[in-house]
Amino acid sequence: MKKKMTLIFTLIITLIIYGQNKQILYNFNQLPQTLLLNPGEEMTHKWHVGIPFLSGISVQYESTELKFLGILLDNSKPILEKFRDVVSNLTLKSNDFIVINQQLELFNVGFSLQNKIDFLSFGIYEELDAVFYYPKVLAELFYKGNTVLDKEYSFKDLKFRTELVSVFHVGISRKFNDDLQVGARLKVYSSYFNLQTNNNSGVYYTKLGETYPYNHFLNGMSGSIKTSGIFLPAGTEIDKFYVIDKTLLGGNLGLGVDIGFTHKPNKNLKISGSVTDLGFIYNSKDILSFKLEDNYNFEDVEPILFDFDKPDKYWNEVIDSLNISKEDTEFKKSYLSFRSTKVNAQIKYEFGEDRFVDCYDTEVDPGYFNAIGAHLFTIFRPIAPQVAATIFYERKFTRGLRAKLTYTVDSFSYTNVGFGLSAKIGVFNIYGMADNLLGYQNLAKANSASFQLGMNIIIP
């Protein structure tokens, strides 16, 4: 029990490093990767292939209040002292959270079919996605221990979900006419691991005892932590063969769909939208979950001296001393985990038509030099949807060089300025994007940080 609870706590803490809003990439200059954000995006090239493992790399970290990067990057104090300072400055809110998302494309291929109205694309990518809500009372309980008698620590707002998956996908985008493009993408998920808890209730508090010094109470407990792919059978080796097996549909499997459209009311105006990752995973392999469903009273627990330098060691000793029965708290039962569904909506006005076109150029639409617009992003999370609003300006300098500047307001920042650049030399394309540029002046105090980059071969 001690080792299992230690592993769960370690996973929760260590995975909170790096949301999923890719407002710079969305509808940016017909890069192939935009199809993963809107399968109904129009593609003007004949075919593309991403450079394996280098075509799409993205890492994002966002937090409403907790400066977790500050804990990691500031070397002026010991890490536990920095954690104490951060916990003491937290406001007493139940909806503060950290979200992470990391993606790596293994390969990505797309091409126009012979009918010239359908564009087919497919590939594989790996994704880590996590959300962790951190109510202040539980952060205090972990760091300070139950040093305040009669204080109730509620588990109601404890919610988190973490999963690592590989995604096989195939999509098609059809041009119905000059004004409307519609697309859909089918996804098969293979999960490496999943860790989640939600809908918890109950409180923990300590009173002075009669026979023993202290009396500990867990009242109205109703909650569980579900895991798959974390507690593996004895002798399991996590080597390259294990990773390859999980990647190639050897994990817990699931299905998902993306749908999207692009509509042009006139030649300058473009309206688009998408719903992505509408799906689930059926967790049935390597399952071990934990539950507490009752009132618990521990009066005969020997007092344990709280160690501020090693709070995890203290809690491991407390858990061992409680002697909660495995038969009552551990269970193995298959369960569904749902993906974080995302919704994008954008309106874009293009102007400054490119009239300097070679009459022998094979590209049908020369496009425009400038574009302005607005983008709304929503992702559905355990407590409430996370929303972000963006305005942007795009500029085409040459056929091969384009840039995009964004300003975003979301749950994490009101000063989020982002910039993206895409360059094409012959058939070789390289792009890079970064968000919250003002935060890079001092990452230790930043609420968010992200970057995306990739390389493709694109044939006009």
C-alpha positions in Angstrom: 0.0 0.0 0.0 2.8 2.4 0.9 4.6 1.9 -2.4 1.4 2.2 -4.4 0.3 5.5 -2.8 3.9 6.9 -3.2 3.8 6.0 -6.9 0.4 7.7 -7.3 1.6 10.9 -5.5 4.8 10.9 -7.5 2.9 10.7 -10.8 0.6 13.5 -9.9 3.5 15.8 -9.0 6.0 15.0 -11.7 3.5 15.1 -14.6 2.4 18.6 -13.8 5.1 20.3 -15.9 3.8 21.2 -19.2 -3.4 23.3 -22.2 -4.1 22.4 -25.6 -5.1 25.7 -27.2 -3.2 26.0 -30.5 -4.6 29.3 -31.7 -1.4 30.2 -33.7 -1.4 26.9 -35.6 -5.1 26.9 -36.3 -5.8 27.8 -40.0 -2.2 29.1 -40.3 -1.1 29.2 -44.0 -2.4 25.7 -44.8 0.3 23.9 -42.8 -0.5 20.1 -42.9 -0.7 20.1 -39.1 -3.8 22.4 -39.2 -5.8 19.3 -40.3 -5.4 17.9 -36.8 -7.2 21.0 -35.5 -9.8 21.2 -38.2 -10.3 18.2 -40.6 -12.4 20.5 -42.7 -9.5 22.8 -43.5 -8.8 23.3 -47.2 -5.4 22.2 -48.5 -4.0 23.9 -51.6 -1.0 21.5 -52.1 -1.0 18.1 -53.9 0.6 16.1 -51.2 2.7 16.3 -48.0 4.7 14.1 -45.8 6.0 15.1 -42.3 9.6 14.5 -41.4 9.2 11.5 -39.0 9.4 12.5 -35.3 10.1 16.1 -36.3 6.9 17.2 -38.2 4.9 18.1 -35.1 6.3 18.8 -31.7 4.4 20.8 -29.1 4.7 21.3 -25.4 2.4 23.5 -23.3 2.3 24.3 -19.5 -0.5 26.4 -18.0 -1.6 27.2 -14.5 -4.3 29.5 -13.1 -2.3 30.4 -10.0 0.4 28.0 -9.0 3.8 29.1 -10.4 5.1 25.5 -10.8 7.9 26.6 -13.1 9.0 29.0 -10.4 9.5 26.0 -8.1 11.6 24.2 -10.7 13.6 27.1 -12.1 14.4 29.3 -9.0 17.5 28.0 -7.4 17.7 30.6 -4.6 15.9 28.4 -2.1 15.5 24.7 -1.4 12.6 23.2 -3.3 10.5 22.4 -0.2 10.9 25.9 1.1 9.7 27.3 -2.3 6.7 24.8 -2.2 5.8 26.1 1.3 5.9 29.7 0.1 3.7 28.9 -2.9 1.2 27.0 -0.8 0.9 29.8 1.7 0.2 32.3 -1.0 -2.6 30.3 -2.7 -6.1 31.7 -2.4 -8.8 29.5 -1.0 -10.4 28.6 -4.3 -11.6 25.2 -5.5 -11.2 25.7 -9.2 -7.6 26.6 -9.6 -5.9 24.0 -11.8 -2.9 23.1 -13.9 -3.2 21.6 -17.3 -0.5 20.0 -19.5 -0.3 18.8 -23.0 2.5 17.4 -25.0 2.3 16.0 -28.5 4.8 14.3 -30.8 4.0 13.3 -34.4 5.5 10.0 -35.4 4.5 10.5 -39.0 1.9 12.4 -41.0 1.0 11.9 -44.7 -1.6 13.5 -46.9 -2.5 13.8 -50.6 -5.2 15.0 -52.9 -7.2 12.2 -54.5 -7.7 11.9 -58.3 -11.1 13.6 -58.2 -9.4 16.7 -56.9 -12.2 17.4 -54.4 -11.1 15.1 -51.6 -7.9 15.3 -49.5 -6.9 12.2 -47.6 -4.5 12.3 -44.6 -3.4 9.8 -42.0 -0.7 9.3 -39.4 0.3 8.5 -35.8 1.1 10.8 -32.9 1.7 10.4 -29.2 0.0 12.6 -26.6 0.3 13.3 -22.9 -2.7 15.1 -21.5 -3.4 16.0 -17.8 -5.4 18.3 -15.7 -5.0 18.7 -11.9 -7.2 20.7 -9.6 -5.4 21.7 -6.4 -7.7 23.0 -3.5 -5.6 24.9 -1.0 -6.8 22.9 2.0 -5.3 19.7 0.6 -2.1 21.4 -0.4 -1.8 22.6 3.2 -2.6 19.2 4.6 0.1 17.6 2.5 2.8 20.1 3.4 1.9 21.0 7.0 0.2 17.8 8.1 -2.7 17.6 10.5 -1.1 20.0 12.9 -4.3 22.0 13.4 -6.8 20.2 15.6 -10.4 20.1 14.6 -9.7 21.6 11.2 -11.6 19.8 8.4 -9.9 19.0 5.1 -12.4 18.4 2.4 -11.8 16.0 -0.5 -14.7 17.4 -2.6 -12.5 19.5 -4.9 -9.8 16.9 -5.5 -9.9 16.1 -9.2 -7.3 15.0 -11.6 -6.8 13.1 -14.9 -3.6 12.1 -16.6 -3.1 9.8 -19.6 -0.6 9.0 -22.2 -1.8 7.6 -25.5 -0.8 6.9 -29.1 -3.3 8.0 -31.7 -3.8 6.4 -35.1 -5.9 8.6 -37.3 -7.2 8.9 -40.9 -9.2 11.8 -42.2 -10.8 13.1 -45.3 -11.7 16.6 -46.4 -14.1 17.2 -49.2 -14.6 20.4 -51.2 -18.4 20.5 -52.0 -18.1 23.8 -53.9 -16.0 26.9 -54.0 -17.6 28.1 -50.7 -17.7 25.0 -48.5 -15.2 22.4 -47.3 -16.2 19.7 -44.8 -14.0 17.0 -43.2 -14.0 14.2 -40.6 -11.3 12.2 -38.9 -11.5 8.8 -37.3 -9.1 8.1 -34.4 -8.0 4.9 -32.7 -6.4 5.4 -29.3 -3.9 3.1 -27.6 -3.4 4.0 -24.0 -0.1 3.5 -22.2 -1.6 4.5 -18.8 -4.5 6.4 -17.2 -4.8 7.9 -13.7 -8.0 9.7 -12.7 -10.3 10.7 -9.8 -13.5 12.7 -9.7 -16.7 13.0 -7.7 -15.1 12.7 -4.3 -16.6 13.6 -1.0 -15.7 13.4 2.7 -13.5 15.2 5.2 -10.5 14.4 7.4 -9.8 16.0 10.8 -8.0 15.3 14.1 -9.2 15.6 17.7 -7.6 15.1 21.0 -8.2 11.5 22.1 -9.2 9.9 25.4 -7.2 6.7 25.5 -4.6 7.8 23.0 -3.3 11.3 22.3 -5.1 11.8 19.1 -8.3 10.6 17.4 -8.3 10.7 13.5 -11.6 10.8 11.5 -12.4 10.2 7.9 -16.1 11.1 7.7 -18.5 10.7 4.8 -15.8 9.3 2.5 -16.9 8.4 -1.0 -14.3 8.5 -3.6 -11.9 6.5 -5.8 -8.7 6.7 -7.7 -8.8 4.6 -11.0 -5.6 3.5 -12.7 -4.6 1.5 -15.7 -1.2 0.7 -17.1 0.5 1.9 -13.9 0.6 -1.1 -11.6 2.1 -3.7 -13.9 2.4 -7.5 -13.4 5.5 -8.7 -11.6 8.5 -9.0 -14.0 7.2 -6.6 -16.6 10.1 -4.7 -18.2 9.4 -1.2 -19.5 11.9 -1.4 -22.4 11.7 -0.4 -26.1 9.6 -3.6 -26.9 7.1 -2.6 -24.2 6.8 0.9 -25.7 6.5 -0.4 -29.3 3.7 -2.8 -28.2 1.7 0.0 -26.5 2.2 2.3 -29.4 1.1 -0.3 -32.0 -2.4 -0.9 -30.5 -1.2 -3.0 -27.6 -2.6 -0.8 -24.9 -6.1 -0.1 -23.7 -8.0 0.8 -26.9 -10.6 3.5 -27.7 -12.3 5.4 -30.5 -12.7 9.0 -31.3 -13.8 11.4 -34.1 -13.0 14.9 -35.3 -15.4 16.9 -37.5 -14.9 20.4 -39.0 -15.8 22.8 -41.8 -14.6 25.9 -43.7 -17.1 28.2 -45.3 -16.4 31.2 -47.5 -19.4 33.6 -47.7 -17.3 35.7 -50.1 -13.8 35.6 -51.4 -12.4 37.7 -48.5 -14.2 36.2 -45.6 -13.6 32.7 -44.1 -15.6 31.1 -41.3 -14.4 27.8 -39.8 -15.1 25.5 -36.9 -14.3 22.1 -35.5 -15.0 19.6 -32.7 -12.0 17.3 -32.0 -11.3 14.3 -29.7 -14.9 13.4 -29.2 -14.1 10.0 -27.9 -13.3 7.5 -25.1 -10.9 4.7 -24.1 -12.0 1.4 -22.6 -9.5 0.6 -19.8 -9.5 -3.2 -19.2 -5.7 -4.1 -19.0 -3.4 -3.7 -16.0 -6.1 -2.1 -13.8 -5.8 -1.4 -10.1 -8.1 1.1 -8.4 -8.6 2.3 -4.9 -11.7 3.4 -3.0 -12.9 4.7 0.4 -16.6 4.3 1.0 -17.4 4.7 4.7 -16.6 6.5 8.0 -13.3 5.7 9.5 -12.0 6.4 13.1 -8.4 5.7 14.0 -7.8 6.4 17.7 -5.1 3.8 18.3 -2.6 5.2 15.8 0.7 6.0 17.4 1.6 9.7 17.1 4.1 10.3 14.3 6.4 13.4 14.2 5.7 15.4 11.1 8.9 16.1 9.1 8.6 19.4 7.1 11.6 18.3 5.0 10.1 15.0 4.1 6.3 15.3 4.1 5.9 12.3 1.7 7.7 10.0 4.2 5.4 11.2 7.0 2.3 10.4 4.9 3.6 7.0 3.9 4.0 6.2 7.6 0.5 7.4 8.4 -1.0 5.3 5.6 0.9 2.2 6.8 -0.2 2.7 10.4 -3.9 2.9 9.4 -3.9 -0.7 8.3 -6.9 -0.2 5.9 -7.8 -3.6 4.4 -6.8 -4.2 0.8 -10.1 -6.2 0.3 -12.1 -3.1 1.2 -10.0 -0.5 -0.7 -8.6 -2.1 -3.8 -10.6 -3.4 -6.8 -10.1 -4.3 -10.4 -12.9 -3.3 -12.7 -12.9 -2.0 -16.3 -13.9 1.6 -16.8 -14.2 4.3 -19.5 -12.0 7.3 -19.6 -13.2 10.2 -21.8 -10.9 12.4 -23.9 -10.8 16.1 -23.4 -13.1 17.3 -26.2 -12.2 20.6 -27.9 -14.2 23.1 -29.9 -12.7 25.7 -32.2 -14.5 28.6 -34.0 -12.8 31.2 -36.2 -13.7 34.1 -38.4 -11.0 35.5 -40.8 -10.9 38.4 -43.2 -8.3 38.4 -45.9 -7.2 41.4 -47.9 -4.4 42.6 -50.2 -4.7 40.1 -53.0 -1.5 38.7 -54.4 -1.6 39.8 -58.1 2.1 39.1 -58.8 1.5 35.6 -60.0 3.4 33.7 -62.7 0.9 32.6 -65.3 2.6 29.2 -65.3 2.3 28.8 -61.5 0.5 25.5 -60.7 -0.9 26.9 -57.4 -4.6 27.6 -58.1 -5.2 30.2 -55.4 -2.4 32.8 -54.9 -4.1 34.0 -51.7 -3.8 37.3 -49.9 -1.0 39.2 -48.3 -2.9 40.0 -45.1 -5.5 38.6 -42.8 -7.1 39.6 -39.5 -9.6 37.6 -37.4 -10.8 36.2 -34.1 -10.7 32.7 -32.7 -12.6 31.1 -29.9 -11.4 27.9 -28.2 -13.1 25.7 -25.6 -11.9 22.5 -24.0 -14.1 20.5 -21.7 -12.6 19.8 -18.3 -13.8 17.9 -15.1 -15.2 21.0 -13.3 -15.9 23.5 -16.0 -15.0 24.2 -19.7 -11.7 26.1 -20.2 -12.2 29.0 -22.7 -9.8 31.2 -24.6 -10.4 34.1 -27.0 -7.8 35.3 -29.6 -7.5 38.1 -32.1 -4.7 37.7 -34.7 -3.0 39.2 -37.7 -1.4 37.2 -40.5 1.1 38.4 -43.1 2.5 36.7 -46.2 5.8 38.3 -47.1 6.6 35.9 -50.0 5.2 32.7 -51.3 7.4 30.8 -48.9 7.5 33.1 -45.8 4.5 33.8 -43.7 3.9 35.0 -40.1 1.1 35.2 -37.6 0.8 37.4 -34.5 -1.8 36.6 -31.8 -3.2 38.1 -28.6 -5.1 35.7 -26.3 -7.2 36.1 -23.2 -7.8 32.9 -21.2 -7.9 31.5 -17.6 -4.2 31.9 -17.2 -3.2 35.3 -18.6 -4.5 38.6 -20.0 -1.2 39.4 -21.6 -0.6 36.4 -23.8 1.1 37.4 -27.0 2.1 34.7 -29.5 4.0 34.6 -32.7 4.4 32.0 -35.5 6.6 31.8 -38.6 6.5 29.3 -41.5 9.2 29.2 -44.2 9.2 27.1 -47.3 12.3 26.6 -49.5 11.5 24.5 -52.5 9.4 21.6 -51.2 10.9 21.8 -47.7 8.8 23.5 -45.0 9.8 24.4 -41.5 7.7 26.3 -38.9 8.0 27.4 -35.3 5.5 29.0 -32.9 5.7 30.3 -29.3 3.0 31.5 -27.0 3.0 34.0 -24.0 6.1 35.7 -25.3 6.0 38.3 -22.5 6.3 35.4 -19.9 9.7 34.3 -21.3 11.2 37.4 -19.7 10.8 35.5 -16.4 9.6 31.9 -16.7 9.7 31.4 -13.0 6.7 33.8 -12.7 4.9 32.8 -15.8 1.5 31.1 -15.7 2.0 29.6 -19.1 4.6 28.7 -21.6 4.4 26.8 -24.9 6.1 26.2 -28.2 5.4 24.2 -31.4 7.7 23.3 -34.2 7.9 21.0 -37.2 9.3 20.1 -40.6 7.4 18.9 -43.7 7.9 18.1 -47.4 5.1 19.9 -49.3 4.4 19.4 -53.0 2.3 22.3 -54.6 
